[in-house]
Amino acid sequence: MKAEEIKNTVVVSDLKDFDLGQTMECGQCFHFIKLGENEYGISAYGHLLHAKQDGNSLYLYNTGIEEFDNIWRHYFDLDRDYGEIKAFLLNDDEKLREAVETMWGVRILNQEFFETLISFIISQNKQIPHIKQIVANISKGYGEYLGSIDGNEFYRFPTAEELSAASEEELRACKTGFRAPYIWNAVQFVKDGILNEEELKSCGIEECRNRLMQIKGVGMKVANCVSLFGLGHREAFPVDVWIKRIMEVMYFNGKEHSNKEIEEYGVRHFGNYGGYAQQYLFYYGKTEKIGK
């Protein structure tokens, strides 16, 4: 990989194992708008990014190399060797090959903890377009305006302090529904320091999940998603309806198993690479409608 700044655009060339569209659309993040073929407007870390991929080159418009090095290199996880990850996963598991080869360009984004926490609380029983709309509503209502791309306005996701200004009723007005008290409770936990991001990143995955599940409405699936996408615990193996279906088809001969049994198997089988396997399986299973 090579990155250089050319006329207010950072060009990242010689990319391997990275597809912008697959990475943005695989269900791990919700604060973006698709602008065109492999072209996106993205809000993250208080910045707005206009990104487009053409072949093995990624174009990041209206930004500089310093911002790339400080934010986007880490956000897109570009320094990690995904070829090595794939080789490990496929070493003795041919069942995973089709998912990995089909969704070859998925990378796990390094997202902001608080936004990830609120986003996955919102995600319960919601389709991705609805989640994105609610995230956009909250950002517009309580976050800072970042700018526009092709007529689309973008706002920064609010901090816990900023979102604490919202009452449960005001959160409901953002279309959060029954999740409003869960969001309000999560905001208080973060604002009051009951949940500390650095502590959650440095503790073990089990303790991390247990702490997150102190929040009203946060169960194992949401805790695993937040651990994986917002806290760097790459061994986390979230199980939802799609993972349950594809795992039962691919690893359990089509037989019914509980979410807990599937998660335990995923953790045992994939080890420290569980989160990567989960993302390949999730996006593949959902796209191909396996087990539906």
One Martini backbone bead per residue (centre of mass of N, CA, C, O) as a GRO file, in nm:
protein
  292
    1MET     BB    1   0.096   0.036   0.021
    2LYS     BB    2   0.016   0.373  -0.104
    3ALA     BB    3   0.046   0.724   0.001
    4GLU     BB    4  -0.082   1.031  -0.158
    5GLU     BB    5  -0.081   1.379  -0.227
    6ILE     BB    6  -0.328   1.522  -0.470
    7LYS     BB    7  -0.489   1.789  -0.480
    8ASN     BB    8  -0.664   1.730  -0.209
    9THR     BB    9  -0.584   1.417  -0.255
   10VAL     BB   10  -0.592   1.087  -0.146
   11VAL     BB   11  -0.385   0.821  -0.269
   12VAL     BB   12  -0.452   0.473  -0.251
   13SER     BB   13  -0.232   0.222  -0.339
   14ASP     BB   14  -0.195  -0.114  -0.364
   15LEU     BB   15  -0.440  -0.270  -0.278
   16LYS     BB   16  -0.544  -0.525  -0.042
   17ASP     BB   17  -0.820  -0.667   0.068
   18PHE     BB   18  -1.012  -0.418  -0.061
   19ASP     BB   19  -1.360  -0.304  -0.031
   20LEU     BB   20  -1.561  -0.045   0.004
   21GLY     BB   21  -1.845  -0.159  -0.035
   22GLN     BB   22  -1.824  -0.409   0.147
   23THR     BB   23  -1.740  -0.254   0.406
   24MET     BB   24  -1.999  -0.062   0.423
   25GLU     BB   25  -2.239  -0.302   0.357
   26CYS     BB   26  -2.195  -0.538   0.601
   27GLY     BB   27  -2.325  -0.412   0.891
   28GLN     BB   28  -2.111  -0.226   1.082
   29CYS     BB   29  -2.233   0.047   0.959
   30PHE     BB   30  -2.441   0.387   0.945
   31HIS     BB   31  -2.254   0.662   0.855
   32PHE     BB   32  -2.373   0.674   0.537
   33ILE     BB   33  -2.348   0.741   0.175
   34LYS     BB   34  -2.438   0.648  -0.134
   35LEU     BB   35  -2.318   0.791  -0.451
   36GLY     BB   36  -2.193   0.530  -0.598
   37GLU     BB   37  -1.972   0.338  -0.741
   38ASN     BB   38  -1.771   0.298  -0.492
   39GLU     BB   39  -1.922   0.559  -0.338
   40TYR     BB   40  -1.870   0.776  -0.041
   41GLY     BB   41  -2.020   0.915   0.245
   42ILE     BB   42  -1.841   0.989   0.558
   43SER     BB   43  -1.888   0.965   0.914
   44ALA     BB   44  -1.596   1.027   1.131
   45TYR     BB   45  -1.438   1.162   1.388
   46GLY     BB   46  -1.555   1.456   1.300
   47HIS     BB   47  -1.555   1.370   0.990
   48LEU     BB   48  -1.551   1.417   0.635
   49LEU     BB   49  -1.590   1.173   0.364
   50HIS     BB   50  -1.477   1.128   0.023
   51ALA     BB   51  -1.510   0.807  -0.132
   52LYS     BB   52  -1.318   0.618  -0.388
   53GLN     BB   53  -1.307   0.325  -0.593
   54ASP     BB   54  -1.037   0.207  -0.826
   55GLY     BB   55  -0.965  -0.078  -0.792
   56ASN     BB   56  -0.651  -0.044  -0.611
   57SER     BB   57  -0.779   0.249  -0.562
   58LEU     BB   58  -0.804   0.520  -0.324
   59TYR     BB   59  -1.020   0.809  -0.296
   60LEU     BB   60  -0.959   1.107  -0.095
   61TYR     BB   61  -1.141   1.382  -0.065
   62ASN     BB   62  -1.068   1.671   0.088
   63THR     BB   63  -0.771   1.582   0.187
   64GLY     BB   64  -0.492   1.472   0.384
   65ILE     BB   65  -0.221   1.301   0.499
   66GLU     BB   66  -0.265   1.363   0.798
   67GLU     BB   67  -0.558   1.266   0.820
   68PHE     BB   68  -0.506   0.986   0.718
   69ASP     BB   69  -0.301   0.900   0.944
   70ASN     BB   70  -0.503   0.980   1.192
   71ILE     BB   71  -0.776   0.825   1.067
   72TRP     BB   72  -0.822   0.644   0.794
   73ARG     BB   73  -0.618   0.419   0.829
   74HIS     BB   74  -0.758   0.310   1.085
   75TYR     BB   75  -1.056   0.291   1.008
   76PHE     BB   76  -0.981   0.082   0.754
   77ASP     BB   77  -0.746  -0.112   0.838
   78LEU     BB   78  -0.473  -0.090   0.639
   79ASP     BB   79  -0.230  -0.233   0.823
   80ARG     BB   80  -0.363  -0.502   0.783
   81ASP     BB   81  -0.323  -0.853   0.720
   82TYR     BB   82  -0.565  -1.028   0.540
   83GLY     BB   83  -0.411  -1.262   0.418
   84GLU     BB   84  -0.337  -1.390   0.691
   85ILE     BB   85  -0.623  -1.430   0.796
   86LYS     BB   86  -0.726  -1.612   0.568
   87ALA     BB   87  -0.516  -1.835   0.598
   88PHE     BB   88  -0.599  -1.915   0.882
   89LEU     BB   89  -0.904  -1.979   0.831
   90LEU     BB   90  -0.831  -2.189   0.574
   91ASN     BB   91  -0.637  -2.412   0.672
   92ASP     BB   92  -0.902  -2.604   0.817
   93ASP     BB   93  -1.158  -2.445   0.643
   94GLU     BB   94  -1.348  -2.498   0.363
   95LYS     BB   95  -1.631  -2.381   0.435
   96LEU     BB   96  -1.523  -2.068   0.422
   97ARG     BB   97  -1.421  -2.000   0.134
   98GLU     BB   98  -1.664  -1.875  -0.020
   99ALA     BB   99  -1.703  -1.635   0.169
  100VAL     BB  100  -1.417  -1.513   0.143
  101GLU     BB  101  -1.408  -1.493  -0.175
  102THR     BB  102  -1.666  -1.320  -0.207
  103MET     BB  103  -1.577  -1.128   0.063
  104TRP     BB  104  -1.267  -1.019   0.019
  105GLY     BB  105  -1.306  -0.682   0.097
  106VAL     BB  106  -1.346  -0.709   0.393
  107ARG     BB  107  -1.338  -0.481   0.669
  108ILE     BB  108  -1.271  -0.383   0.993
  109LEU     BB  109  -1.374  -0.125   1.151
  110ASN     BB  110  -1.262   0.164   1.341
  111GLN     BB  111  -1.476   0.272   1.572
  112GLU     BB  112  -1.662   0.458   1.761
  113PHE     BB  113  -1.786   0.376   2.055
  114PHE     BB  114  -2.046   0.544   2.107
  115GLU     BB  115  -2.174   0.514   1.827
  116THR     BB  116  -2.178   0.205   1.829
  117LEU     BB  117  -2.357   0.166   2.073
  118ILE     BB  118  -2.608   0.318   1.970
  119SER     BB  119  -2.642   0.175   1.695
  120PHE     BB  120  -2.688  -0.122   1.822
  121ILE     BB  121  -2.935  -0.049   1.980
  122ILE     BB  122  -3.101   0.036   1.729
  123SER     BB  123  -3.072  -0.245   1.560
  124GLN     BB  124  -3.303  -0.367   1.700
  125ASN     BB  125  -3.533  -0.474   1.482
  126LYS     BB  126  -3.365  -0.353   1.228
  127GLN     BB  127  -3.304  -0.213   0.938
  128ILE     BB  128  -3.052  -0.054   0.788
  129PRO     BB  129  -3.204   0.199   0.676
  130HIS     BB  130  -3.324   0.271   0.956
  131ILE     BB  131  -3.067   0.305   1.115
  132LYS     BB  132  -2.946   0.530   0.940
  133GLN     BB  133  -3.176   0.734   0.990
  134ILE     BB  134  -3.145   0.755   1.300
  135VAL     BB  135  -2.852   0.845   1.302
  136ALA     BB  136  -2.911   1.101   1.136
  137ASN     BB  137  -3.113   1.230   1.331
  138ILE     BB  138  -2.925   1.252   1.577
  139SER     BB  139  -2.703   1.415   1.437
  140LYS     BB  140  -2.879   1.658   1.353
  141GLY     BB  141  -2.993   1.725   1.647
  142TYR     BB  142  -2.678   1.697   1.818
  143GLY     BB  143  -2.479   1.766   1.598
  144GLU     BB  144  -2.238   1.865   1.382
  145TYR     BB  145  -2.181   2.031   1.103
  146LEU     BB  146  -1.979   1.921   0.811
  147GLY     BB  147  -2.144   1.899   0.534
  148SER     BB  148  -2.139   1.841   0.172
  149ILE     BB  149  -2.242   1.585  -0.076
  150ASP     BB  150  -2.422   1.605  -0.342
  151GLY     BB  151  -2.653   1.736  -0.134
  152ASN     BB  152  -2.547   1.589   0.123
  153GLU     BB  153  -2.589   1.594   0.456
  154PHE     BB  154  -2.358   1.622   0.741
  155TYR     BB  155  -2.316   1.479   1.073
  156ARG     BB  156  -2.208   1.458   1.376
  157PHE     BB  157  -2.181   1.255   1.623
  158PRO     BB  158  -2.263   1.270   1.931
  159THR     BB  159  -2.194   1.305   2.236
  160ALA     BB  160  -2.283   1.219   2.547
  161GLU     BB  161  -2.319   1.510   2.642
  162GLU     BB  162  -2.502   1.604   2.408
  163LEU     BB  163  -2.722   1.368   2.432
  164SER     BB  164  -2.814   1.439   2.731
  165ALA     BB  165  -3.022   1.667   2.630
  166ALA     BB  166  -3.201   1.430   2.573
  167SER     BB  167  -3.493   1.296   2.589
  168GLU     BB  168  -3.692   1.036   2.547
  169GLU     BB  169  -3.892   1.188   2.362
  170GLU     BB  170  -3.672   1.301   2.170
  171LEU     BB  171  -3.572   1.023   2.083
  172ARG     BB  172  -3.843   0.931   1.962
  173ALA     BB  173  -3.844   1.160   1.742
  174CYS     BB  174  -3.597   0.984   1.599
  175LYS     BB  175  -3.724   0.681   1.578
  176THR     BB  176  -3.650   0.471   1.830
  177GLY     BB  177  -3.864   0.394   2.022
  178PHE     BB  178  -3.810   0.144   2.256
  179ARG     BB  179  -3.494   0.248   2.267
  180ALA     BB  180  -3.482   0.515   2.427
  181PRO     BB  181  -3.411   0.412   2.722
  182TYR     BB  182  -3.149   0.274   2.635
  183ILE     BB  183  -3.002   0.521   2.532
  184TRP     BB  184  -3.021   0.692   2.785
  185ASN     BB  185  -2.865   0.492   2.965
  186ALA     BB  186  -2.602   0.490   2.797
  187VAL     BB  187  -2.538   0.787   2.824
  188GLN     BB  188  -2.500   0.785   3.133
  189PHE     BB  189  -2.272   0.576   3.151
  190VAL     BB  190  -2.069   0.749   2.987
  191LYS     BB  191  -2.087   1.032   3.116
  192ASP     BB  192  -2.033   0.910   3.424
  193GLY     BB  193  -1.803   0.666   3.386
  194ILE     BB  194  -1.902   0.366   3.403
  195LEU     BB  195  -1.803   0.378   3.107
  196ASN     BB  196  -1.476   0.300   2.979
  197GLU     BB  197  -1.307   0.274   2.698
  198GLU     BB  198  -1.019   0.186   2.789
  199GLU     BB  199  -1.115  -0.040   2.976
  200LEU     BB  200  -1.270  -0.203   2.756
  201LYS     BB  201  -1.014  -0.253   2.576
  202SER     BB  202  -0.821  -0.391   2.812
  203CYS     BB  203  -1.010  -0.594   2.869
  204GLY     BB  204  -1.175  -0.860   2.851
  205ILE     BB  205  -1.436  -0.981   2.675
  206GLU     BB  206  -1.618  -1.070   2.910
  207GLU     BB  207  -1.605  -0.808   3.074
  208CYS     BB  208  -1.700  -0.621   2.854
  209ARG     BB  209  -1.981  -0.743   2.816
  210ASN     BB  210  -2.080  -0.720   3.110
  211ARG     BB  211  -2.069  -0.413   3.119
  212LEU     BB  212  -2.260  -0.355   2.878
  213MET     BB  213  -2.505  -0.532   3.013
  214GLN     BB  214  -2.592  -0.303   3.218
  215ILE     BB  215  -2.750  -0.200   3.002
  216LYS     BB  216  -3.042  -0.132   2.898
  217GLY     BB  217  -3.103  -0.369   2.636
  218VAL     BB  218  -2.824  -0.523   2.660
  219GLY     BB  219  -2.698  -0.789   2.500
  220MET     BB  220  -2.492  -1.012   2.357
  221LYS     BB  221  -2.502  -0.909   2.066
  222VAL     BB  222  -2.444  -0.608   2.116
  223ALA     BB  223  -2.186  -0.649   2.286
  224ASN     BB  224  -2.028  -0.786   2.056
  225CYS     BB  225  -2.043  -0.558   1.848
  226VAL     BB  226  -1.905  -0.340   2.019
  227SER     BB  227  -1.646  -0.498   2.072
  228LEU     BB  228  -1.567  -0.531   1.769
  229PHE     BB  229  -1.627  -0.224   1.635
  230GLY     BB  230  -1.546  -0.026   1.912
  231LEU     BB  231  -1.292  -0.210   2.085
  232GLY     BB  232  -1.106  -0.446   1.935
  233HIS     BB  233  -1.255  -0.734   1.969
  234ARG     BB  234  -1.179  -0.983   1.734
  235GLU     BB  235  -1.316  -1.245   1.888
  236ALA     BB  236  -1.586  -1.168   1.840
  237PHE     BB  237  -1.926  -1.347   1.799
  238PRO     BB  238  -2.188  -1.251   1.657
  239VAL     BB  239  -2.547  -1.339   1.690
  240ASP     BB  240  -2.784  -1.372   1.443
  241VAL     BB  241  -3.004  -1.471   1.212
  242TRP     BB  242  -2.785  -1.510   0.989
  243ILE     BB  243  -2.572  -1.668   1.146
  244LYS     BB  244  -2.753  -1.894   1.233
  245ARG     BB  245  -2.823  -1.998   0.951
  246ILE     BB  246  -2.535  -2.042   0.829
  247MET     BB  247  -2.425  -2.225   1.055
  248GLU     BB  248  -2.636  -2.450   1.031
  249VAL     BB  249  -2.568  -2.518   0.735
  250MET     BB  250  -2.235  -2.538   0.752
  251TYR     BB  251  -2.195  -2.677   1.074
  252PHE     BB  252  -2.507  -2.837   1.146
  253ASN     BB  253  -2.678  -2.982   0.919
  254GLY     BB  254  -2.947  -2.791   0.968
  255LYS     BB  255  -2.953  -2.770   1.273
  256GLU     BB  256  -3.077  -2.666   1.558
  257HIS     BB  257  -2.948  -2.374   1.736
  258SER     BB  258  -2.837  -2.179   1.961
  259ASN     BB  259  -2.680  -1.886   2.002
  260LYS     BB  260  -2.488  -1.989   2.221
  261GLU     BB  261  -2.379  -2.236   2.067
  262ILE     BB  262  -2.272  -2.077   1.823
  263GLU     BB  263  -2.080  -1.890   1.970
  264GLU     BB  264  -1.906  -2.106   2.106
  265TYR     BB  265  -1.811  -2.227   1.841
  266GLY     BB  266  -1.684  -1.975   1.712
  267VAL     BB  267  -1.474  -1.927   1.933
  268ARG     BB  268  -1.341  -2.210   1.920
  269HIS     BB  269  -1.284  -2.227   1.604
  270PHE     BB  270  -1.161  -1.911   1.549
  271GLY     BB  271  -1.086  -1.745   1.781
  272ASN     BB  272  -0.914  -1.447   1.731
  273TYR     BB  273  -1.086  -1.459   1.431
  274GLY     BB  274  -1.400  -1.437   1.470
  275GLY     BB  275  -1.480  -1.156   1.350
  276TYR     BB  276  -1.396  -1.215   1.059
  277ALA     BB  277  -1.570  -1.463   1.009
  278GLN     BB  278  -1.839  -1.323   1.071
  279GLN     BB  279  -1.831  -1.118   0.834
  280TYR     BB  280  -1.817  -1.312   0.601
  281LEU     BB  281  -2.074  -1.474   0.680
  282PHE     BB  282  -2.283  -1.252   0.700
  283TYR     BB  283  -2.264  -1.126   0.413
  284TYR     BB  284  -2.299  -1.387   0.259
  285GLY     BB  285  -2.565  -1.493   0.385
  286LYS     BB  286  -2.736  -1.239   0.318
  287THR     BB  287  -2.685  -1.219   0.010
  288GLU     BB  288  -2.760  -1.542  -0.042
  289LYS     BB  289  -2.982  -1.646   0.155
  290ILE     BB  290  -2.898  -1.846   0.373
  291GLY     BB  291  -3.158  -2.043   0.512
  292LYS     BB  292  -3.438  -1.891   0.411
   0.00000   0.00000   0.00000
